[in-house]
Amino acid sequence: MIFNPLRIVADIWRHRYLLGQLIKRDVLLRYRGAMFGVLWIFLSPLLMLGIFAFVFGHIFQARWPQQQEGLPFWLILYSGLIVFNIFAEAVSRSPSAVRGYPSFVKKIIFPVEILPLVPLGAGLVHGAFNFLILLAALAWTGNLHVQILFFPLLLLPILLLALGFSWFLAAWGVFIKDMTQIVPLFVQMLMFLSPVFYPVSAVPEVLRPIYLHNPLGAVIEAGRAAALGTSIPWAPWITALAVGLAIAILGYAFFQHSREEFADAL
């Protein structure tokens, strides 16, 4: 039954209120004590976009490879980072997702499987504000296309992929404490190995098949196409969706298989 995707969705849906409260608590705790409080959810991406616009638009005057006009480089870069940052926040924090709540784990009736979803939910909250800023920037630069409405839908493979890895890493994080240090380093490496700062077309041809079969890269390219208003590469996106679904199911199965030993390890 744990390999049944409908069963997994039903389990998450059943605990949606509790999950929502945990996500809300996680986001609010991050900004507690800050002078501007939760306004940083909006201010942080706005400041980052302003820096991108100044550095890449005015100092380096960078251009996207093979693009002569249209969407500014800094907005192309920002659209790719929105996708990657949702994945990065969920996966980077997942090793401590269960370890950070030992009192919850030791309660027999607590649905421990929703704990790895909390970092993903927080990443989605930040991603939503990033997307709103992207919409405003596209409109301000005169590059708002109707295709941008596909952007949230195009994130689905990334959400499944992040969810699956979060379940895997949350379980491993209970037994291997070093995972909290190792995983963020690999995520940082993955950012440069994915087409965030460059398109797949700029990759040497011998390495291009690796990038084309990278589900993270496929979603970044699809999201960027939605921002640019160009044709969305649906075939790689569908492949990424299938891979993400498989990873999510396997991650859930591994987590459920390991959960009986969590209380003893903590």
Protein Blocks (a to p, Z undefined) as FASTA:
>chain_A
ZZpmklmmmmmmmmmmmmmmmmmmmmmmmmgoianlmmlmmmmmmmmmmmmmmmmmmmno
pacehiabhjdfklmmmmmmmmmmmmmmmmmmmmmmmmmmmmlmmpmklcfklmmmmmmm
mmmmmmmmmmmmmmmmmmmnopacfklmmmmmmmmmmmmmmmmmmmmmmmmmmmmmklmm
mmmmmmmmmmmmpcfkbcfklpcfklmmmmmmmmklmmmmmmmmmmnopacdfklmmmmm
mmmmmmmmmmmmmmmmmmmmmmmmZZ
